[in-house]
């Protein structure tokens, strides 16, 4: 029997992302027990486009923009970097996620695991295909 892999339904993935999304900025600002050391910003005070993103993440964004004619004007709206599951940098405001037809997410994860240590670094970027309003055009 040949090996087969199930198809991924993009709309289902977008719906799942939207259903599980939590505004981490709002959570941090309302929880008095939030651990320290989290750099918390809005896109207005720390533009996401000014970040030094991992090369592979930048390449994924560029490849997506080349593959989708509607993606030439992506607007970055949210960003988070986590290390071992703990947010280190959060850039978002109180705006909800973009509508289903406009939501585009990118992520990049690097792991190093041994019997004695683990390091998992994830960069998560949320953008929109909608015309720029509060976010920043890229």
N, C-alpha and C positions, 0 to 999 in steps of 0.2 A: 504494500500500500504506500503510495507516495506521501511524503510529508507535506502538510498544508498549514497555512497560517490564516487566521480569521482576518477579514478586512476590518479596518478601523473606520468608523463612521465619524467624520469630523464634527458634524452637528451634535452628535451625542457627547463627544469630548468637551465641546464648548458648553453644553448644558450642564454636564457634570462639574466642570470648573466653576461655573456660575453658582451652582447649588452648594458647593463646598467653600466658596470664598468667604473669608473673614477680613474685615478691614483692621489690619494689625495696628495701624496708627491710633484708631479710635479705641481699640482694646488696651493699648499701652497707656493712653491718656486717662482712661477711666479706671484702671486697676492699680490700686496703691501698692500692691505686692509685686509689681513688674521688676525683674532684675535690672540692675544698672548696666551701663556700658552699651546701650543701644543708641546709635546715631539716628535721630528722628527728624525728618525734614518733609517739606512739601515740594512738589515739582516747581513751584514759584521761587522758593528760596534756594533750592539746589537742583538745577536742571539735570534731568536724567541723561540728556545727550552729552553732558560734560564729563560723565563718568568714564573711567578707564575699564571698559568691559572686556571680558576674556575674548581673545581673538576668535575662538570657535563660535561664541555667541554672536559676535559682530558679523561673522561670515554667514551664520544661519539667517540673520536679519536681512543681509544683502541678498542672499539666495532667494529668500521668500519674496523680496521686493522685485527681483528679476522674474520670478515665476508667476506673479499675480499682477496684472495691469492696474488693479485698484489699489495696490499697496505702495505706490510711489510716494504717497503723502501720509505715511504712518505717523501717528502722534503718540509719543510715549506718555503714559498717564500714571503708572505705578511701577515701583521697583523694590525688590528686597533681596538682600544677601544674607544667607544663613550659614553658620558654621556649626556643625553637629546639631542641627535642628534649632539653634538659638539665633534669633535675628541679630545681626550686627549693624546693618544699615536698612532703614525703612524710609522710602520716599513715596508718600501718597498723601492725598487730602481726603476730605469726607465725601467726595463724589462717588456714586456707585460705579460698578463696572460698566463698560460700554455695552450697548445693546448686543444681543446675540449675533446679529449679522455684521457687526462692526468689530467685535472682540477678536484680538490676535494676541496670543501669548508666546513667549519664548523663554526657555530655561536652559541652563547649563549646569551640570553637576560633575564634580570631580571627587573621587573617593580614594582614600589610602587606608587599607585595613591590614592589620597584622594581629597576632595573638595578644599583643600588649597595647596596641593603640588603634585608634580610629580617627579619621578626619574626613568629614563630608562637607564640602563647600558647594552651595547652590546659589545661583543667580537667577532670579525670577523677574521677568519684565512683562508688563501688560501694556499693550498699545491699542489704538483704535484706528479704524479706517475712516471714521466720521471726520468731517471737516474740523479743523483745529478750533478749540474754544479756550479752555483753561490749560490744556496740556501743552506740549511743545512739539512742533513739527520736526520731523527728522528727514 
